Amino acid sequence: MPIAKRRRAMLLAAGVMLPLPVLTGCSSEDDGPPPPAAWDIASAPRTGTTGSGTLRWALDATPATFNTFQKTADTGTQRIAGAVLPSLYTLDARGKPQRNGDYLTGADVTSSEPRQVVVYKLNPKAVWSDGRPIGAEDFQAQWKALRGTDAAYGRARNAGYDRIAKIEPGDKEHEVKVTFAKRYTDWRSLFTPLYPKSVMANPAVFAAPARKGLAVGAGPFMVRQVTDTSVTLVRNPRWWGDRARLSRVLFRTVPAEKRAEALIAGQLDLAEVDAATARRIRAATPDKQAAGAARGSSAPGKAGAPEPSASGTAETAGANGASGTSGDSATDKNRSRTRALSRFTVRKALEPAYTQLALNGTKGPLADDRVRRGVARAIDRKALAKLVLKPMGLPSEPLGNHLLMAGQPGYQDHSGALGDPDANAAQSLLADAGWRAGEAGRQKALGGKTDDRGGRQSAPTATASATDTATESATDSATESATGRPSGAAPAAGDAGRRGRAGKAALVRKQGRPLVLRFVLPDDRSGAQLRTVGERIARMLEKIGVGTEITKVPGESYFRDHIVTGDYDLALYSWPASAYPATDARPIYAKPQPAADGSLMVEQNYTRVGTDQIDQFFDRALSELDGGASRSLVSRADARIWAAAGSIPLYQRPQLVAVRKGLVNAGAFGFSTPRYQDIGFRR
């Protein structure tokens, strides 16, 4: 599924186009196993499962729509669509599209001149749940709804569909012939999921809320019931493929902050969890789970190394009933909760999503690319990746690409286009832009400010710190030992803002004005990790004389009211990765264009930094049918994005999933598409 259908956070200076040599493709990079921590599931043969049972799967929110092409679609919409609708192409653990034999016996580009033609050969057994064969009329209805010419369909996602000229039945039975007006490299992204014509041919049904259900599907499951807090799927009696091993899938709405209690109460079997909940689960059976993690998953691309033991922390002591102030009742309760959590294991992988430092290039000091590059070269990305990923036993290499994750075909580290962390180089770039240190730049550390939520913010300072990465890690370890909370957890009450520094700060100045950047971060539980990373970044910037004013804002308005509107200098947020970067990443890095009313059209480029050259690389990549040549153009675009220094990728996000013991073929899926009919409980 094209990721841009669901772009949201989990929550690029004009250039001259240079002539390029003719590019040729190479398929060797497509081969090979997935990288470490690409996915982590308990693989088991279908015959080893009971063949019945109900899986209770946590969602962040009840879906507002079952139409993945609607602007209100979310991860819940995608999960359900994957189980009940055709996916012509699925993704493997490396994020590479694979033809889905349940729906297609073949799909090929049969012509590229004068126009690109793709012929889809449908599985003759493939039928909708009302008994009608899947056919060309379904493809036609979806194309007409999504091509962007009918206002009745609103702001529907149309990337790729707007390049199609016509769709008609093929020369043979069960064939669909798609002719493109413009060549399109990511044609495999189209028609996944595929909706019946009864949905796509009617704008009212297209926009219908989820509570009305999805009357017709064509997957191993179908929607049976929708409530305010759950969606129930049951087996599709007309499914022609391998019979689903589960009788039902119950998607339950359980917010992230309530997942631990729901697991303890026995209300869930599968749920993504935060690091704190993962530690509690591992602490419940540390010896057995550590041994299991050491052996690794039976799936390829296993996470491998176990997490460091959580024993010795205040949290573990409480879980084991070791509190000296608790009575017998509290001790029994803690033991009961520990037993409940011991029924789960934690599966972990690198999520196909990355966290970036965004530098707003619209106005102020960061409108100067020299300042952006100076700030970027002060960031030790390796230290930040280690801070977030190493405590979870995940590979802690920083991400070197905006458009592809490690292990995807074509992945290359292009961070060299910006340069390695170098305080001297960073200060030279700032000086070249007129921001210099000196006697006029020395001042008393500014007093803390109070934001509109009453939270005390630390002063924008630039105290030269002798703390190197190793010392910072040791300090964090000491903090964890002393407080019972990990260094990656949210600051305790009284730690609001960055850790305070006393004394003088040598802020760089320009015309007497200090360089202080407004760093906006979310102030809720889900943003705890971002705040920790943000505070570490602020300390790094202090070393080159750049001050930060950390502003914490409500989590629910962080993206909507600050990132989208450009109300920040620095910010941290995440983008999901894509198997189709030429299509899905272009809106994120496209050069903003002035609108007729004088405003700036930014698409999804919330840093407002872009170049004509980057756009041209994307445009050429979209029209290049040779896979290797298209990836080479995407690669060149990424190098230019690094050089523009509007977005600095830091690390792939950790994906932590609590899985009830005995549940197989489910867990931390990473890039790979779940095969819903194979998920089940061991016999």
Solvent accessible surface area in square Angstrom, and as a share of the most:
residue,aa,sasa,rsa
1,M,43,0.19
2,P,3,0.02
3,I,8,0.04
4,A,14,0.11
5,K,12,0.05
6,R,54,0.20
7,R,31,0.11
8,R,86,0.31
9,A,11,0.09
10,M,44,0.20
11,L,65,0.32
12,L,1,0.00
13,A,72,0.56
14,A,72,0.56
15,G,31,0.30
16,V,122,0.70
17,M,59,0.26
18,L,99,0.49
19,P,126,0.79
20,L,37,0.18
21,P,84,0.53
22,V,141,0.81
23,L,36,0.18
24,T,113,0.66
25,G,33,0.32
26,C,83,0.49
27,S,80,0.52
28,S,78,0.50
29,E,65,0.29
30,D,27,0.14
31,D,102,0.53
32,G,48,0.46
33,P,114,0.72
34,P,28,0.18
35,P,34,0.22
36,P,94,0.59
37,A,0,0.00
38,A,10,0.08
39,W,44,0.16
40,D,10,0.05
41,I,13,0.07
42,A,13,0.10
43,S,41,0.27
44,A,17,0.13
45,P,97,0.61
46,R,58,0.21
47,T,108,0.63
48,G,30,0.29
49,T,0,0.00
50,T,58,0.34
51,G,15,0.15
52,S,54,0.35
53,G,30,0.29
54,T,54,0.32
55,L,0,0.00
56,R,63,0.23
57,W,15,0.05
58,A,9,0.07
59,L,11,0.05
60,D,81,0.42
61,A,49,0.38
62,T,37,0.21
63,P,5,0.03
64,A,58,0.45
65,T,5,0.03
66,F,10,0.04
67,N,6,0.03
68,T,1,0.01
69,F,2,0.01
70,Q,32,0.14
71,K,138,0.58
72,T,75,0.44
73,A,9,0.07
74,D,26,0.13
75,T,45,0.26
76,G,3,0.03
77,T,1,0.00
78,Q,26,0.12
79,R,58,0.21
80,I,1,0.01
81,A,2,0.02
82,G,25,0.24
83,A,0,0.00
84,V,1,0.01
85,L,3,0.01
86,P,0,0.00
87,S,16,0.10
88,L,2,0.01
89,Y,15,0.06
90,T,32,0.19
91,L,24,0.12
92,D,44,0.23
93,A,15,0.11
94,R,32,0.12
95,G,2,0.02
96,K,61,0.26
97,P,31,0.20
98,Q,73,0.32
99,R,116,0.42
100,N,26,0.13
101,G,43,0.42
102,D,25,0.13
103,Y,9,0.04
104,L,0,0.00
105,T,78,0.45
106,G,10,0.10
107,A,14,0.11
108,D,78,0.40
109,V,57,0.33
110,T,85,0.49
111,S,38,0.24
112,S,42,0.27
113,E,121,0.54
114,P,130,0.82
115,R,112,0.41
116,Q,0,0.00
117,V,17,0.10
118,V,0,0.00
119,V,21,0.12
120,Y,1,0.00
121,K,87,0.37
122,L,8,0.04
123,N,22,0.11
124,P,79,0.50
125,K,136,0.57
126,A,4,0.03
127,V,31,0.18
128,W,0,0.00
129,S,19,0.13
130,D,85,0.44
131,G,28,0.27
132,R,58,0.21
133,P,79,0.50
134,I,9,0.05
135,G,13,0.12
136,A,12,0.09
137,E,66,0.29
138,D,0,0.00
139,F,0,0.00
140,Q,49,0.22
141,A,12,0.09
142,Q,0,0.00
143,W,21,0.07
144,K,99,0.42
145,A,3,0.03
146,L,0,0.00
147,R,77,0.28
148,G,56,0.54
149,T,104,0.61
150,D,63,0.33
151,A,98,0.76
152,A,63,0.49
153,Y,22,0.08
154,G,54,0.52
155,R,197,0.72
156,A,19,0.15
157,R,36,0.13
158,N,49,0.25
159,A,23,0.18
160,G,3,0.03
161,Y,2,0.01
162,D,80,0.41
163,R,35,0.13
164,I,11,0.06
165,A,34,0.26
166,K,98,0.42
167,I,9,0.04
168,E,55,0.25
169,P,91,0.57
170,G,16,0.15
171,D,140,0.73
172,K,148,0.63
173,E,141,0.63
174,H,68,0.30
175,E,22,0.10
176,V,1,0.00
177,K,61,0.26
178,V,1,0.00
179,T,9,0.05
180,F,1,0.00
181,A,56,0.44
182,K,127,0.54
183,R,88,0.32
184,Y,2,0.01
185,T,18,0.10
186,D,14,0.07
187,W,9,0.03
188,R,93,0.34
189,S,1,0.01
190,L,2,0.01
191,F,0,0.00
192,T,5,0.03
193,P,2,0.01
194,L,0,0.00
195,Y,1,0.00
196,P,1,0.00
197,K,78,0.33
198,S,64,0.41
199,V,11,0.06
200,M,1,0.00
201,A,67,0.52
202,N,64,0.33
203,P,47,0.30
204,A,76,0.59
205,V,63,0.36
206,F,2,0.01
207,A,60,0.47
208,A,25,0.19
209,P,50,0.31
210,A,3,0.02
211,R,175,0.64
212,K,139,0.59
213,G,24,0.23
214,L,22,0.11
215,A,97,0.75
216,V,21,0.12
217,G,5,0.05
218,A,0,0.00
219,G,0,0.00
220,P,9,0.06
221,F,0,0.00
222,M,47,0.21
223,V,19,0.11
224,R,144,0.53
225,Q,106,0.47
226,V,33,0.19
227,T,54,0.32
228,D,133,0.69
229,T,89,0.51
230,S,19,0.12
231,V,1,0.01
232,T,13,0.07
233,L,0,0.00
234,V,13,0.07
235,R,53,0.19
236,N,7,0.04
237,P,119,0.75
238,R,125,0.45
239,W,29,0.10
240,W,46,0.16
241,G,24,0.23
242,D,63,0.33
243,R,142,0.52
244,A,2,0.02
245,R,39,0.14
246,L,1,0.01
247,S,36,0.23
248,R,100,0.36
249,V,3,0.02
250,L,41,0.20
251,F,1,0.00
252,R,74,0.27
253,T,37,0.22
254,V,14,0.08
255,P,48,0.30
256,A,48,0.38
257,E,96,0.43
258,K,118,0.50
259,R,9,0.03
260,A,9,0.07
261,E,83,0.37
262,A,6,0.05
263,L,1,0.01
264,I,27,0.14
265,A,66,0.51
266,G,29,0.28
267,Q,73,0.32
268,L,0,0.00
269,D,3,0.01
270,L,2,0.01
271,A,0,0.00
272,E,77,0.35
273,V,17,0.10
274,D,49,0.26
275,A,23,0.18
276,A,33,0.26
277,T,3,0.02
278,A,1,0.01
279,R,45,0.16
280,R,54,0.20
281,I,0,0.00
282,R,20,0.07
283,A,7,0.06
284,A,16,0.12
285,T,25,0.15
286,P,58,0.37
287,D,118,0.61
288,K,155,0.66
289,Q,11,0.05
290,A,38,0.29
291,A,46,0.36
292,G,26,0.25
293,A,20,0.15
294,A,70,0.54
295,R,180,0.66
296,G,22,0.21
297,S,13,0.09
298,S,83,0.53
299,A,5,0.04
300,P,79,0.50
301,G,15,0.14
302,K,89,0.38
303,A,11,0.08
304,G,24,0.23
305,A,61,0.47
306,P,49,0.31
307,E,13,0.06
308,P,86,0.54
309,S,82,0.53
310,A,15,0.12
311,S,73,0.47
312,G,79,0.76
313,T,20,0.12
314,A,67,0.52
315,E,61,0.27
316,T,9,0.05
317,A,40,0.31
318,G,24,0.23
319,A,22,0.17
320,N,83,0.43
321,G,16,0.16
322,A,69,0.53
323,S,47,0.30
324,G,83,0.80
325,T,136,0.79
326,S,40,0.26
327,G,46,0.44
328,D,121,0.63
329,S,91,0.59
330,A,39,0.30
331,T,21,0.12
332,D,83,0.43
333,K,125,0.53
334,N,33,0.17
335,R,127,0.46
336,S,53,0.34
337,R,54,0.20
338,T,21,0.12
339,R,145,0.53
340,A,7,0.05
341,L,5,0.02
342,S,26,0.17
343,R,129,0.47
344,F,1,0.00
345,T,32,0.18
346,V,10,0.06
347,R,45,0.16
348,K,6,0.02
349,A,0,0.00
350,L,25,0.12
351,E,15,0.07
352,P,25,0.16
353,A,1,0.00
354,Y,5,0.02
355,T,2,0.01
356,Q,2,0.01
357,L,0,0.00
358,A,0,0.00
359,L,0,0.00
360,N,5,0.03
361,G,13,0.12
362,T,67,0.39
363,K,146,0.62
364,G,48,0.47
365,P,24,0.15
366,L,1,0.01
367,A,51,0.39
368,D,37,0.19
369,D,51,0.27
370,R,81,0.30
371,V,0,0.00
372,R,6,0.02
373,R,66,0.24
374,G,0,0.00
375,V,0,0.00
376,A,4,0.03
377,R,50,0.18
378,A,14,0.11
379,I,2,0.01
380,D,40,0.21
381,R,30,0.11
382,K,136,0.58
383,A,7,0.05
384,L,0,0.00
385,A,0,0.00
386,K,80,0.34
387,L,18,0.09
388,V,6,0.03
389,L,1,0.01
390,K,111,0.47
391,P,63,0.40
392,M,14,0.06
393,G,15,0.14
394,L,8,0.04
395,P,48,0.30
396,S,34,0.22
397,E,129,0.58
398,P,20,0.12
399,L,6,0.03
400,G,0,0.00
401,N,2,0.01
402,H,5,0.02
403,L,5,0.02
404,L,11,0.05
405,M,2,0.01
406,A,46,0.36
407,G,19,0.19
408,Q,7,0.03
409,P,14,0.09
410,G,10,0.10
411,Y,59,0.22
412,Q,98,0.44
413,D,86,0.44
414,H,27,0.12
415,S,18,0.11
416,G,60,0.58
417,A,51,0.40
418,L,17,0.09
419,G,23,0.22
420,D,103,0.54
421,P,74,0.46
422,D,56,0.29
423,A,50,0.39
424,N,115,0.59
425,A,25,0.20
426,A,0,0.00
427,Q,74,0.33
428,S,72,0.46
429,L,30,0.15
430,L,0,0.00
431,A,29,0.23
432,D,89,0.46
433,A,5,0.04
434,G,19,0.18
435,W,7,0.02
436,R,144,0.53
437,A,68,0.52
438,G,39,0.37
439,E,150,0.67
440,A,85,0.66
441,G,1,0.01
442,R,117,0.43
443,Q,42,0.19
444,K,151,0.64
445,A,26,0.20
446,L,65,0.32
447,G,59,0.56
448,G,22,0.22
449,K,100,0.43
450,T,80,0.46
451,D,23,0.12
452,D,140,0.72
453,R,117,0.43
454,G,56,0.54
455,G,27,0.26
456,R,147,0.54
457,Q,5,0.02
458,S,17,0.11
459,A,16,0.12
460,P,3,0.02
461,T,5,0.03
462,A,2,0.02
463,T,31,0.18
464,A,89,0.69
465,S,31,0.20
466,A,109,0.84
467,T,42,0.24
468,D,78,0.41
469,T,50,0.29
470,A,75,0.58
471,T,68,0.39
472,E,8,0.03
473,S,39,0.25
474,A,60,0.47
475,T,67,0.39
476,D,8,0.04
477,S,69,0.45
478,A,60,0.47
479,T,32,0.19
480,E,53,0.24
481,S,98,0.63
482,A,88,0.68
483,T,70,0.41
484,G,14,0.14
485,R,52,0.19
486,P,19,0.12
487,S,18,0.12
488,G,29,0.28
489,A,26,0.20
490,A,34,0.26
491,P,30,0.19
492,A,50,0.39
493,A,113,0.87
494,G,79,0.76
495,D,57,0.30
496,A,46,0.36
497,G,0,0.00
498,R,7,0.03
499,R,99,0.36
500,G,68,0.65
501,R,70,0.25
502,A,98,0.76
503,G,36,0.34
504,K,127,0.54
505,A,1,0.01
506,A,31,0.24
507,L,0,0.00
508,V,5,0.03
509,R,46,0.17
510,K,69,0.29
511,Q,184,0.82
512,G,48,0.46
513,R,133,0.49
514,P,32,0.20
515,L,1,0.00
516,V,41,0.24
517,L,0,0.00
518,R,71,0.26
519,F,0,0.00
520,V,0,0.00
521,L,1,0.00
522,P,2,0.01
523,D,47,0.25
524,D,53,0.27
525,R,117,0.43
526,S,68,0.44
527,G,0,0.00
528,A,15,0.11
529,Q,47,0.21
530,L,15,0.08
531,R,16,0.06
532,T,17,0.10
533,V,1,0.00
534,G,0,0.00
535,E,14,0.06
536,R,9,0.03
537,I,0,0.00
538,A,0,0.00
539,R,17,0.06
540,M,12,0.05
541,L,0,0.00
542,E,1,0.01
543,K,67,0.28
544,I,2,0.01
545,G,6,0.06
546,V,0,0.00
547,G,0,0.00
548,T,0,0.00
549,E,37,0.17
550,I,0,0.00
551,T,15,0.09
552,K,15,0.06
553,V,7,0.04
554,P,40,0.25
555,G,21,0.21
556,E,138,0.62
557,S,13,0.08
558,Y,5,0.02
559,F,46,0.19
560,R,143,0.52
561,D,60,0.31
562,H,24,0.11
563,I,0,0.00
564,V,57,0.33
565,T,85,0.49
566,G,12,0.12
567,D,59,0.31
568,Y,9,0.03
569,D,33,0.17
570,L,0,0.00
571,A,0,0.00
572,L,0,0.00
573,Y,4,0.02
574,S,4,0.02
575,W,3,0.01
576,P,7,0.05
577,A,6,0.04
578,S,4,0.02
579,A,16,0.12
580,Y,10,0.04
581,P,17,0.10
582,A,3,0.02
583,T,8,0.05
584,D,0,0.00
585,A,6,0.04
586,R,54,0.20
587,P,23,0.15
588,I,8,0.04
589,Y,3,0.01
590,A,4,0.03
591,K,53,0.22
592,P,15,0.10
593,Q,88,0.39
594,P,101,0.64
595,A,27,0.21
596,A,120,0.93
597,D,119,0.62
598,G,66,0.63
599,S,58,0.37
600,L,82,0.41
601,M,117,0.52
602,V,22,0.13
603,E,102,0.46
604,Q,37,0.16
605,N,1,0.01
606,Y,23,0.09
607,T,6,0.03
608,R,37,0.13
609,V,4,0.02
610,G,3,0.03
611,T,16,0.09
612,D,51,0.27
613,Q,20,0.09
614,I,0,0.00
615,D,17,0.09
616,Q,65,0.29
617,F,0,0.00
618,F,0,0.00
619,D,62,0.32
620,R,95,0.35
621,A,0,0.00
622,L,17,0.08
623,S,37,0.24
624,E,47,0.21
625,L,44,0.22
626,D,63,0.33
627,G,35,0.34
628,G,10,0.10
629,A,2,0.01
630,S,9,0.06
631,R,57,0.21
632,S,37,0.24
633,L,5,0.02
634,V,5,0.03
635,S,19,0.12
636,R,58,0.21
637,A,0,0.00
638,D,0,0.00
639,A,22,0.17
640,R,72,0.26
641,I,0,0.00
642,W,1,0.00
643,A,43,0.33
644,A,10,0.08
645,A,0,0.00
646,G,0,0.00
647,S,1,0.01
648,I,0,0.00
649,P,0,0.00
650,L,0,0.00
651,Y,0,0.00
652,Q,16,0.07
653,R,37,0.14
654,P,22,0.14
655,Q,13,0.06
656,L,8,0.04
657,V,5,0.03
658,A,0,0.00
659,V,2,0.01
660,R,44,0.16
661,K,91,0.39
662,G,29,0.28
663,L,4,0.02
664,V,1,0.00
665,N,20,0.10
666,A,0,0.00
667,G,4,0.04
668,A,0,0.00
669,F,10,0.04
670,G,10,0.10
671,F,24,0.10
672,S,12,0.08
673,T,51,0.30
674,P,16,0.10
675,R,104,0.38
676,Y,9,0.03
677,Q,11,0.05
678,D,21,0.11
679,I,2,0.01
680,G,0,0.00
681,F,41,0.17
682,R,124,0.45
683,R,188,0.68
